[in-house]
Amino acid sequence: MNSYLYFLAMAQPSGATGSGNALVTLMPLILVFVVFYFFMIRPQMKKQKELANYRNSLKKGDRVVTTGGIYGKVLEVKDNYVIMDAGGDVKLKVDKNALLKDPTDIEQK
């Protein structure tokens, strides 16, 4: 019993040395969050902002691709949707959130 109490007394950290250790042990965790932010979260937010700007700046005649893979040309733009010509006599009403940039519009360098 005596050795058990001695072990408990020695296992508890002292006041001054415990605070320095906490910073050292949290530093790798903080660095992981910083790396995740700059390499994963921030670029994804930038892509989402660009796509939102593209969807808001759509105009008649723009070529688009839906997330389902349908290529077409914008005929009419409304607040939340566009009317799209998919070829022939096919006209589709498509939600703006389902539109992507048409890769054929991007200039080849």
Backbone atoms as SQL, in Angstrom:
CREATE TABLE atoms (id INTEGER PRIMARY KEY, chain TEXT, resi INTEGER, resn TEXT, atom TEXT, x REAL, y REAL, z REAL);
INSERT INTO atoms VALUES
  (1, 'A', 1, 'MET', 'N', 0.822, -1.186, 0.000),
  (2, 'A', 1, 'MET', 'CA', 0.000, 0.000, 0.000),
  (3, 'A', 1, 'MET', 'C', 0.869, 1.253, 0.000),
  (4, 'A', 2, 'ASN', 'N', 1.937, 1.216, 0.764),
  (5, 'A', 2, 'ASN', 'CA', 2.843, 2.346, 0.858),
  (6, 'A', 2, 'ASN', 'C', 3.474, 2.658, -0.499),
  (7, 'A', 3, 'SER', 'N', 3.855, 1.657, -1.263),
  (8, 'A', 3, 'SER', 'CA', 4.480, 1.880, -2.559),
  (9, 'A', 3, 'SER', 'C', 3.466, 2.447, -3.568),
  (10, 'A', 4, 'TYR', 'N', 2.191, 2.069, -3.431),
  (11, 'A', 4, 'TYR', 'CA', 1.147, 2.589, -4.309),
  (12, 'A', 4, 'TYR', 'C', 0.971, 4.087, -4.116),
  (13, 'A', 5, 'LEU', 'N', 0.962, 4.575, -2.873),
  (14, 'A', 5, 'LEU', 'CA', 0.843, 6.005, -2.593),
  (15, 'A', 5, 'LEU', 'C', 2.065, 6.765, -3.097),
  (16, 'A', 6, 'TYR', 'N', 3.230, 6.154, -2.954),
  (17, 'A', 6, 'TYR', 'CA', 4.462, 6.777, -3.443),
  (18, 'A', 6, 'TYR', 'C', 4.396, 6.932, -4.964),
  (19, 'A', 7, 'PHE', 'N', 3.892, 5.909, -5.658),
  (20, 'A', 7, 'PHE', 'CA', 3.768, 5.948, -7.110),
  (21, 'A', 7, 'PHE', 'C', 2.810, 7.057, -7.547),
  (22, 'A', 8, 'LEU', 'N', 1.662, 7.206, -6.851),
  (23, 'A', 8, 'LEU', 'CA', 0.700, 8.260, -7.190),
  (24, 'A', 8, 'LEU', 'C', 1.278, 9.645, -6.966),
  (25, 'A', 9, 'ALA', 'N', 2.051, 9.796, -5.920),
  (26, 'A', 9, 'ALA', 'CA', 2.655, 11.090, -5.622),
  (27, 'A', 9, 'ALA', 'C', 3.686, 11.461, -6.679),
  (28, 'A', 10, 'MET', 'N', 4.426, 10.501, -7.195),
  (29, 'A', 10, 'MET', 'CA', 5.462, 10.782, -8.187),
  (30, 'A', 10, 'MET', 'C', 4.871, 10.980, -9.586),
  (31, 'A', 11, 'ALA', 'N', 3.692, 10.425, -9.843),
  (32, 'A', 11, 'ALA', 'CA', 3.085, 10.495, -11.174),
  (33, 'A', 11, 'ALA', 'C', 2.457, 11.849, -11.468),
  (34, 'A', 12, 'GLN', 'N', 2.128, 12.624, -10.464),
  (35, 'A', 12, 'GLN', 'CA', 1.499, 13.917, -10.686),
  (36, 'A', 12, 'GLN', 'C', 2.553, 14.947, -11.065),
  (37, 'A', 13, 'PRO', 'N', 2.281, 15.744, -12.136),
  (38, 'A', 13, 'PRO', 'CA', 3.264, 16.741, -12.573),
  (39, 'A', 13, 'PRO', 'C', 3.321, 17.922, -11.619),
  (40, 'A', 14, 'SER', 'N', 4.471, 18.545, -11.579),
  (41, 'A', 14, 'SER', 'CA', 4.615, 19.744, -10.756),
  (42, 'A', 14, 'SER', 'C', 4.053, 20.932, -11.530),
  (43, 'A', 15, 'GLY', 'N', 3.767, 22.025, -10.886),
  (44, 'A', 15, 'GLY', 'CA', 3.087, 23.167, -11.487),
  (45, 'A', 15, 'GLY', 'C', 3.858, 23.842, -12.605),
  (46, 'A', 16, 'ALA', 'N', 5.138, 24.137, -12.434),
  (47, 'A', 16, 'ALA', 'CA', 5.892, 24.919, -13.402),
  (48, 'A', 16, 'ALA', 'C', 6.307, 24.095, -14.616),
  (49, 'A', 17, 'THR', 'N', 6.640, 22.856, -14.455),
  (50, 'A', 17, 'THR', 'CA', 7.121, 22.068, -15.587),
  (51, 'A', 17, 'THR', 'C', 5.979, 21.572, -16.463),
  (52, 'A', 18, 'GLY', 'N', 4.754, 21.477, -15.982),
  (53, 'A', 18, 'GLY', 'CA', 3.622, 20.989, -16.752),
  (54, 'A', 18, 'GLY', 'C', 3.185, 21.958, -17.834),
  (55, 'A', 19, 'SER', 'N', 3.279, 23.261, -17.608),
  (56, 'A', 19, 'SER', 'CA', 2.809, 24.231, -18.587),
  (57, 'A', 19, 'SER', 'C', 3.721, 24.279, -19.810),
  (58, 'A', 20, 'GLY', 'N', 5.005, 24.104, -19.660),
  (59, 'A', 20, 'GLY', 'CA', 5.914, 24.083, -20.797),
  (60, 'A', 20, 'GLY', 'C', 5.709, 22.848, -21.642),
  (61, 'A', 21, 'ASN', 'N', 5.431, 21.742, -21.011),
  (62, 'A', 21, 'ASN', 'CA', 5.193, 20.491, -21.716),
  (63, 'A', 21, 'ASN', 'C', 3.924, 20.535, -22.547),
  (64, 'A', 22, 'ALA', 'N', 2.897, 21.219, -22.097),
  (65, 'A', 22, 'ALA', 'CA', 1.627, 21.287, -22.825),
  (66, 'A', 22, 'ALA', 'C', 1.816, 21.955, -24.185),
  (67, 'A', 23, 'LEU', 'N', 2.599, 23.010, -24.238),
  (68, 'A', 23, 'LEU', 'CA', 2.845, 23.702, -25.502),
  (69, 'A', 23, 'LEU', 'C', 3.615, 22.799, -26.463),
  (70, 'A', 24, 'VAL', 'N', 4.585, 22.100, -25.953),
  (71, 'A', 24, 'VAL', 'CA', 5.381, 21.217, -26.796),
  (72, 'A', 24, 'VAL', 'C', 4.531, 20.067, -27.328),
  (73, 'A', 25, 'THR', 'N', 3.635, 19.545, -26.527),
  (74, 'A', 25, 'THR', 'CA', 2.809, 18.427, -26.979),
  (75, 'A', 25, 'THR', 'C', 1.702, 18.881, -27.930),
  (76, 'A', 26, 'LEU', 'N', 1.239, 20.107, -27.834),
  (77, 'A', 26, 'LEU', 'CA', 0.189, 20.614, -28.725),
  (78, 'A', 26, 'LEU', 'C', 0.736, 21.148, -30.053),
  (79, 'A', 27, 'MET', 'N', 2.029, 21.437, -30.114),
  (80, 'A', 27, 'MET', 'CA', 2.615, 22.032, -31.315),
  (81, 'A', 27, 'MET', 'C', 2.423, 21.149, -32.561),
  (82, 'A', 28, 'PRO', 'N', 2.662, 19.843, -32.528),
  (83, 'A', 28, 'PRO', 'CA', 2.423, 19.041, -33.745),
  (84, 'A', 28, 'PRO', 'C', 0.963, 19.061, -34.200),
  (85, 'A', 29, 'LEU', 'N', 0.043, 19.063, -33.259),
  (86, 'A', 29, 'LEU', 'CA', -1.378, 19.121, -33.602),
  (87, 'A', 29, 'LEU', 'C', -1.728, 20.442, -34.275),
  (88, 'A', 30, 'ILE', 'N', -1.175, 21.516, -33.762),
  (89, 'A', 30, 'ILE', 'CA', -1.397, 22.845, -34.363),
  (90, 'A', 30, 'ILE', 'C', -0.815, 22.890, -35.766),
  (91, 'A', 31, 'LEU', 'N', 0.367, 22.324, -35.947),
  (92, 'A', 31, 'LEU', 'CA', 0.991, 22.309, -37.270),
  (93, 'A', 31, 'LEU', 'C', 0.179, 21.489, -38.272),
  (94, 'A', 32, 'VAL', 'N', -0.415, 20.404, -37.836),
  (95, 'A', 32, 'VAL', 'CA', -1.255, 19.598, -38.722),
  (96, 'A', 32, 'VAL', 'C', -2.465, 20.414, -39.183),
  (97, 'A', 33, 'PHE', 'N', -3.091, 21.151, -38.286),
  (98, 'A', 33, 'PHE', 'CA', -4.228, 21.983, -38.664),
  (99, 'A', 33, 'PHE', 'C', -3.817, 23.076, -39.646),
  (100, 'A', 34, 'VAL', 'N', -2.653, 23.677, -39.438),
  (101, 'A', 34, 'VAL', 'CA', -2.174, 24.719, -40.351),
  (102, 'A', 34, 'VAL', 'C', -1.930, 24.131, -41.735),
  (103, 'A', 35, 'VAL', 'N', -1.300, 22.964, -41.797),
  (104, 'A', 35, 'VAL', 'CA', -1.036, 22.324, -43.084),
  (105, 'A', 35, 'VAL', 'C', -2.348, 21.971, -43.773),
  (106, 'A', 36, 'PHE', 'N', -3.312, 21.402, -43.050),
  (107, 'A', 36, 'PHE', 'CA', -4.610, 21.091, -43.640),
  (108, 'A', 36, 'PHE', 'C', -5.283, 22.343, -44.173),
  (109, 'A', 37, 'TYR', 'N', -5.193, 23.443, -43.459),
  (110, 'A', 37, 'TYR', 'CA', -5.841, 24.676, -43.895),
  (111, 'A', 37, 'TYR', 'C', -5.239, 25.167, -45.206),
  (112, 'A', 38, 'PHE', 'N', -3.911, 25.256, -45.266),
  (113, 'A', 38, 'PHE', 'CA', -3.283, 25.844, -46.446),
  (114, 'A', 38, 'PHE', 'C', -3.248, 24.915, -47.650),
  (115, 'A', 39, 'PHE', 'N', -3.240, 23.614, -47.450),
  (116, 'A', 39, 'PHE', 'CA', -3.148, 22.703, -48.583),
  (117, 'A', 39, 'PHE', 'C', -4.463, 22.051, -48.973),
  (118, 'A', 40, 'MET', 'N', -5.480, 22.093, -48.110),
  (119, 'A', 40, 'MET', 'CA', -6.737, 21.433, -48.449),
  (120, 'A', 40, 'MET', 'C', -7.940, 22.369, -48.360),
  (121, 'A', 41, 'ILE', 'N', -8.122, 23.031, -47.267),
  (122, 'A', 41, 'ILE', 'CA', -9.330, 23.825, -47.044),
  (123, 'A', 41, 'ILE', 'C', -9.319, 25.097, -47.879),
  (124, 'A', 42, 'ARG', 'N', -8.231, 25.846, -47.838),
  (125, 'A', 42, 'ARG', 'CA', -8.159, 27.121, -48.540),
  (126, 'A', 42, 'ARG', 'C', -8.294, 26.974, -50.058),
  (127, 'A', 43, 'PRO', 'N', -7.583, 26.039, -50.706),
  (128, 'A', 43, 'PRO', 'CA', -7.775, 25.885, -52.155),
  (129, 'A', 43, 'PRO', 'C', -9.201, 25.457, -52.529),
  (130, 'A', 44, 'GLN', 'N', -9.821, 24.626, -51.702),
  (131, 'A', 44, 'GLN', 'CA', -11.190, 24.198, -51.983),
  (132, 'A', 44, 'GLN', 'C', -12.153, 25.381, -51.887),
  (133, 'A', 45, 'MET', 'N', -11.960, 26.236, -50.892),
  (134, 'A', 45, 'MET', 'CA', -12.813, 27.427, -50.768),
  (135, 'A', 45, 'MET', 'C', -12.610, 28.344, -51.971),
  (136, 'A', 46, 'LYS', 'N', -11.388, 28.452, -52.470),
  (137, 'A', 46, 'LYS', 'CA', -11.108, 29.296, -53.630),
  (138, 'A', 46, 'LYS', 'C', -11.816, 28.745, -54.875),
  (139, 'A', 47, 'LYS', 'N', -11.787, 27.421, -55.066),
  (140, 'A', 47, 'LYS', 'CA', -12.475, 26.810, -56.204),
  (141, 'A', 47, 'LYS', 'C', -13.980, 27.033, -56.118),
  (142, 'A', 48, 'GLN', 'N', -14.546, 26.892, -54.916),
  (143, 'A', 48, 'GLN', 'CA', -15.979, 27.094, -54.749),
  (144, 'A', 48, 'GLN', 'C', -16.369, 28.537, -55.043),
  (145, 'A', 49, 'LYS', 'N', -15.530, 29.479, -54.644),
  (146, 'A', 49, 'LYS', 'CA', -15.816, 30.896, -54.905),
  (147, 'A', 49, 'LYS', 'C', -15.758, 31.189, -56.408),
  (148, 'A', 50, 'GLU', 'N', -14.762, 30.631, -57.102),
  (149, 'A', 50, 'GLU', 'CA', -14.661, 30.823, -58.551),
  (150, 'A', 50, 'GLU', 'C', -15.872, 30.234, -59.269),
  (151, 'A', 51, 'LEU', 'N', -16.296, 29.055, -58.860),
  (152, 'A', 51, 'LEU', 'CA', -17.448, 28.413, -59.488),
  (153, 'A', 51, 'LEU', 'C', -18.729, 29.204, -59.227),
  (154, 'A', 52, 'ALA', 'N', -18.882, 29.745, -58.023),
  (155, 'A', 52, 'ALA', 'CA', -20.057, 30.568, -57.711),
  (156, 'A', 52, 'ALA', 'C', -20.050, 31.840, -58.557),
  (157, 'A', 53, 'ASN', 'N', -18.882, 32.470, -58.728),
  (158, 'A', 53, 'ASN', 'CA', -18.786, 33.661, -59.577),
  (159, 'A', 53, 'ASN', 'C', -19.124, 33.325, -61.025),
  (160, 'A', 54, 'TYR', 'N', -18.646, 32.171, -61.492),
  (161, 'A', 54, 'TYR', 'CA', -18.945, 31.744, -62.865),
  (162, 'A', 54, 'TYR', 'C', -20.450, 31.543, -63.047),
  (163, 'A', 55, 'ARG', 'N', -21.080, 30.878, -62.103),
  (164, 'A', 55, 'ARG', 'CA', -22.514, 30.609, -62.217),
  (165, 'A', 55, 'ARG', 'C', -23.329, 31.892, -62.171),
  (166, 'A', 56, 'ASN', 'N', -22.882, 32.875, -61.399),
  (167, 'A', 56, 'ASN', 'CA', -23.602, 34.143, -61.319),
  (168, 'A', 56, 'ASN', 'C', -23.377, 35.014, -62.556),
  (169, 'A', 57, 'SER', 'N', -22.288, 34.761, -63.284),
  (170, 'A', 57, 'SER', 'CA', -21.995, 35.587, -64.457),
  (171, 'A', 57, 'SER', 'C', -22.397, 34.906, -65.771),
  (172, 'A', 58, 'LEU', 'N', -23.194, 33.857, -65.710),
  (173, 'A', 58, 'LEU', 'CA', -23.643, 33.193, -66.931),
  (174, 'A', 58, 'LEU', 'C', -24.515, 34.133, -67.754),
  (175, 'A', 59, 'LYS', 'N', -24.375, 34.015, -69.063),
  (176, 'A', 59, 'LYS', 'CA', -25.190, 34.831, -69.958),
  (177, 'A', 59, 'LYS', 'C', -25.594, 33.983, -71.158),
  (178, 'A', 60, 'LYS', 'N', -26.501, 34.485, -71.930),
  (179, 'A', 60, 'LYS', 'CA', -27.009, 33.773, -73.101),
  (180, 'A', 60, 'LYS', 'C', -25.853, 33.480, -74.061),
  (181, 'A', 61, 'GLY', 'N', -25.791, 32.232, -74.518),
  (182, 'A', 61, 'GLY', 'CA', -24.761, 31.838, -75.480),
  (183, 'A', 61, 'GLY', 'C', -23.555, 31.154, -74.862),
  (184, 'A', 62, 'ASP', 'N', -23.432, 31.165, -73.542),
  (185, 'A', 62, 'ASP', 'CA', -22.309, 30.488, -72.890),
  (186, 'A', 62, 'ASP', 'C', -22.464, 28.981, -73.033),
  (187, 'A', 63, 'ARG', 'N', -21.337, 28.312, -73.219),
  (188, 'A', 63, 'ARG', 'CA', -21.337, 26.858, -73.292),
  (189, 'A', 63, 'ARG', 'C', -21.084, 26.318, -71.895),
  (190, 'A', 64, 'VAL', 'N', -21.871, 25.317, -71.499),
  (191, 'A', 64, 'VAL', 'CA', -21.774, 24.753, -70.153),
  (192, 'A', 64, 'VAL', 'C', -21.869, 23.231, -70.213),
  (193, 'A', 65, 'VAL', 'N', -21.485, 22.617, -69.110),
  (194, 'A', 65, 'VAL', 'CA', -21.629, 21.182, -68.922),
  (195, 'A', 65, 'VAL', 'C', -22.319, 20.988, -67.584),
  (196, 'A', 66, 'THR', 'N', -23.304, 20.093, -67.549),
  (197, 'A', 66, 'THR', 'CA', -23.947, 19.800, -66.267),
  (198, 'A', 66, 'THR', 'C', -23.114, 18.785, -65.509),
  (199, 'A', 67, 'THR', 'N', -23.407, 18.636, -64.227),
  (200, 'A', 67, 'THR', 'CA', -22.685, 17.649, -63.436),
  (201, 'A', 67, 'THR', 'C', -23.002, 16.238, -63.904),
  (202, 'A', 68, 'GLY', 'N', -24.085, 16.071, -64.625),
  (203, 'A', 68, 'GLY', 'CA', -24.446, 14.778, -65.193),
  (204, 'A', 68, 'GLY', 'C', -23.765, 14.499, -66.526),
  (205, 'A', 69, 'GLY', 'N', -23.038, 15.480, -67.062),
  (206, 'A', 69, 'GLY', 'CA', -22.289, 15.277, -68.297),
  (207, 'A', 69, 'GLY', 'C', -22.999, 15.725, -69.557),
  (208, 'A', 70, 'ILE', 'N', -24.039, 16.538, -69.436),
  (209, 'A', 70, 'ILE', 'CA', -24.769, 17.016, -70.612),
  (210, 'A', 70, 'ILE', 'C', -24.162, 18.347, -71.057),
  (211, 'A', 71, 'TYR', 'N', -23.718, 18.388, -72.310),
  (212, 'A', 71, 'TYR', 'CA', -23.153, 19.604, -72.884),
  (213, 'A', 71, 'TYR', 'C', -24.267, 20.412, -73.521),
  (214, 'A', 72, 'GLY', 'N', -24.155, 21.732, -73.419),
  (215, 'A', 72, 'GLY', 'CA', -25.179, 22.558, -74.036),
  (216, 'A', 72, 'GLY', 'C', -24.794, 24.021, -74.051),
  (217, 'A', 73, 'LYS', 'N', -25.756, 24.816, -74.524),
  (218, 'A', 73, 'LYS', 'CA', -25.568, 26.258, -74.637),
  (219, 'A', 73, 'LYS', 'C', -26.709, 26.942, -73.899),
  (220, 'A', 74, 'VAL', 'N', -26.390, 27.989, -73.138),
  (221, 'A', 74, 'VAL', 'CA', -27.383, 28.698, -72.344),
  (222, 'A', 74, 'VAL', 'C', -28.285, 29.528, -73.264),
  (223, 'A', 75, 'LEU', 'N', -29.595, 29.348, -73.090),
  (224, 'A', 75, 'LEU', 'CA', -30.571, 30.134, -73.855),
  (225, 'A', 75, 'LEU', 'C', -31.162, 31.268, -73.020),
  (226, 'A', 76, 'GLU', 'N', -31.384, 30.998, -71.737),
  (227, 'A', 76, 'GLU', 'CA', -32.032, 31.968, -70.863),
  (228, 'A', 76, 'GLU', 'C', -31.517, 31.777, -69.442),
  (229, 'A', 77, 'VAL', 'N', -31.292, 32.881, -68.737),
  (230, 'A', 77, 'VAL', 'CA', -30.768, 32.821, -67.365),
  (231, 'A', 77, 'VAL', 'C', -31.788, 33.418, -66.405),
  (232, 'A', 78, 'LYS', 'N', -32.128, 32.671, -65.361),
  (233, 'A', 78, 'LYS', 'CA', -33.005, 33.149, -64.287),
  (234, 'A', 78, 'LYS', 'C', -32.207, 33.154, -62.987),
  (235, 'A', 79, 'ASP', 'N', -32.875, 33.443, -61.869),
  (236, 'A', 79, 'ASP', 'CA', -32.177, 33.527, -60.585),
  (237, 'A', 79, 'ASP', 'C', -31.523, 32.213, -60.180),
  (238, 'A', 80, 'ASN', 'N', -32.280, 31.122, -60.171),
  (239, 'A', 80, 'ASN', 'CA', -31.768, 29.850, -59.668),
  (240, 'A', 80, 'ASN', 'C', -31.577, 28.792, -60.742),
  (241, 'A', 81, 'TYR', 'N', -31.992, 29.058, -61.959),
  (242, 'A', 81, 'TYR', 'CA', -31.886, 28.054, -63.008),
  (243, 'A', 81, 'TYR', 'C', -31.600, 28.723, -64.348),
  (244, 'A', 82, 'VAL', 'N', -31.229, 27.893, -65.314),
  (245, 'A', 82, 'VAL', 'CA', -31.034, 28.357, -66.687),
  (246, 'A', 82, 'VAL', 'C', -31.810, 27.427, -67.614),
  (247, 'A', 83, 'ILE', 'N', -32.196, 27.953, -68.766),
  (248, 'A', 83, 'ILE', 'CA', -32.760, 27.148, -69.829),
  (249, 'A', 83, 'ILE', 'C', -31.601, 26.880, -70.784),
  (250, 'A', 84, 'MET', 'N', -31.371, 25.593, -71.067),
  (251, 'A', 84, 'MET', 'CA', -30.185, 25.182, -71.805),
  (252, 'A', 84, 'MET', 'C', -30.601, 24.416, -73.053),
  (253, 'A', 85, 'ASP', 'N', -29.952, 24.711, -74.186),
  (254, 'A', 85, 'ASP', 'CA', -30.171, 23.976, -75.420),
  (255, 'A', 85, 'ASP', 'C', -29.167, 22.830, -75.449),
  (256, 'A', 86, 'ALA', 'N', -29.671, 21.590, -75.459),
  (257, 'A', 86, 'ALA', 'CA', -28.798, 20.418, -75.442),
  (258, 'A', 86, 'ALA', 'C', -28.595, 19.843, -76.842),
  (259, 'A', 87, 'GLY', 'N', -29.040, 20.533, -77.853),
  (260, 'A', 87, 'GLY', 'CA', -28.882, 20.060, -79.230),
  (261, 'A', 87, 'GLY', 'C', -30.208, 19.623, -79.809),
  (262, 'A', 88, 'GLY', 'N', -30.395, 19.863, -81.105),
  (263, 'A', 88, 'GLY', 'CA', -31.667, 19.522, -81.747),
  (264, 'A', 88, 'GLY', 'C', -32.774, 20.390, -81.191),
  (265, 'A', 89, 'ASP', 'N', -33.882, 19.771, -80.849),
  (266, 'A', 89, 'ASP', 'CA', -35.012, 20.495, -80.274),
  (267, 'A', 89, 'ASP', 'C', -35.095, 20.308, -78.762),
  (268, 'A', 90, 'VAL', 'N', -34.009, 19.882, -78.140),
  (269, 'A', 90, 'VAL', 'CA', -34.017, 19.568, -76.712),
  (270, 'A', 90, 'VAL', 'C', -33.625, 20.807, -75.902),
  (271, 'A', 91, 'LYS', 'N', -34.556, 21.246, -75.065),
  (272, 'A', 91, 'LYS', 'CA', -34.294, 22.364, -74.156),
  (273, 'A', 91, 'LYS', 'C', -34.487, 21.856, -72.738),
  (274, 'A', 92, 'LEU', 'N', -33.522, 22.138, -71.888),
  (275, 'A', 92, 'LEU', 'CA', -33.553, 21.652, -70.513),
  (276, 'A', 92, 'LEU', 'C', -33.565, 22.809, -69.535),
  (277, 'A', 93, 'LYS', 'N', -34.325, 22.655, -68.465),
  (278, 'A', 93, 'LYS', 'CA', -34.316, 23.605, -67.362),
  (279, 'A', 93, 'LYS', 'C', -33.379, 22.999, -66.309),
  (280, 'A', 94, 'VAL', 'N', -32.252, 23.661, -66.057),
  (281, 'A', 94, 'VAL', 'CA', -31.207, 23.109, -65.199),
  (282, 'A', 94, 'VAL', 'C', -30.907, 24.086, -64.066),
  (283, 'A', 95, 'ASP', 'N', -30.793, 23.554, -62.857),
  (284, 'A', 95, 'ASP', 'CA', -30.410, 24.356, -61.704),
  (285, 'A', 95, 'ASP', 'C', -28.985, 24.869, -61.885),
  (286, 'A', 96, 'LYS', 'N', -28.719, 26.094, -61.494),
  (287, 'A', 96, 'LYS', 'CA', -27.385, 26.671, -61.650),
  (288, 'A', 96, 'LYS', 'C', -26.323, 25.879, -60.883),
  (289, 'A', 97, 'ASN', 'N', -26.706, 25.274, -59.760),
  (290, 'A', 97, 'ASN', 'CA', -25.737, 24.515, -58.966),
  (291, 'A', 97, 'ASN', 'C', -25.278, 23.249, -59.668),
  (292, 'A', 98, 'ALA', 'N', -25.957, 22.854, -60.748),
  (293, 'A', 98, 'ALA', 'CA', -25.584, 21.653, -61.486),
  (294, 'A', 98, 'ALA', 'C', -24.749, 21.978, -62.721),
  (295, 'A', 99, 'LEU', 'N', -24.288, 23.221, -62.866),
  (296, 'A', 99, 'LEU', 'CA', -23.528, 23.615, -64.039),
  (297, 'A', 99, 'LEU', 'C', -22.039, 23.734, -63.722),
  (298, 'A', 100, 'LEU', 'N', -21.239, 23.290, -64.682),
  (299, 'A', 100, 'LEU', 'CA', -19.785, 23.416, -64.612),
  (300, 'A', 100, 'LEU', 'C', -19.315, 24.173, -65.844),
  (301, 'A', 101, 'LYS', 'N', -18.079, 24.610, -65.829),
  (302, 'A', 101, 'LYS', 'CA', -17.516, 25.267, -67.007),
  (303, 'A', 101, 'LYS', 'C', -17.318, 24.233, -68.104),
  (304, 'A', 102, 'ASP', 'N', -17.552, 24.652, -69.344),
  (305, 'A', 102, 'ASP', 'CA', -17.297, 23.779, -70.479),
  (306, 'A', 102, 'ASP', 'C', -15.801, 23.830, -70.785),
  (307, 'A', 103, 'PRO', 'N', -15.112, 22.698, -70.728),
  (308, 'A', 103, 'PRO', 'CA', -13.663, 22.723, -70.953),
  (309, 'A', 103, 'PRO', 'C', -13.280, 23.115, -72.374),
  (310, 'A', 104, 'THR', 'N', -14.187, 23.055, -73.334),
  (311, 'A', 104, 'THR', 'CA', -13.859, 23.476, -74.694),
  (312, 'A', 104, 'THR', 'C', -13.785, 24.990, -74.822),
  (313, 'A', 105, 'ASP', 'N', -14.362, 25.713, -73.856),
  (314, 'A', 105, 'ASP', 'CA', -14.275, 27.182, -73.874),
  (315, 'A', 105, 'ASP', 'C', -12.931, 27.686, -73.385),
  (316, 'A', 106, 'ILE', 'N', -12.222, 26.867, -72.647),
  (317, 'A', 106, 'ILE', 'CA', -10.936, 27.279, -72.112),
  (318, 'A', 106, 'ILE', 'C', -9.918, 27.285, -73.249),
  (319, 'A', 107, 'GLU', 'N', -9.228, 28.409, -73.399),
  (320, 'A', 107, 'GLU', 'CA', -8.271, 28.552, -74.498),
  (321, 'A', 107, 'GLU', 'C', -7.079, 27.634, -74.291),
  (322, 'A', 108, 'GLN', 'N', -6.665, 26.962, -75.348),
  (323, 'A', 108, 'GLN', 'CA', -5.492, 26.087, -75.295),
  (324, 'A', 108, 'GLN', 'C', -4.249, 26.959, -75.411),
  (325, 'A', 109, 'LYS', 'N', -3.294, 26.738, -74.516),
  (326, 'A', 109, 'LYS', 'CA', -2.052, 27.530, -74.539),
  (327, 'A', 109, 'LYS', 'C', -0.905, 26.700, -75.015);
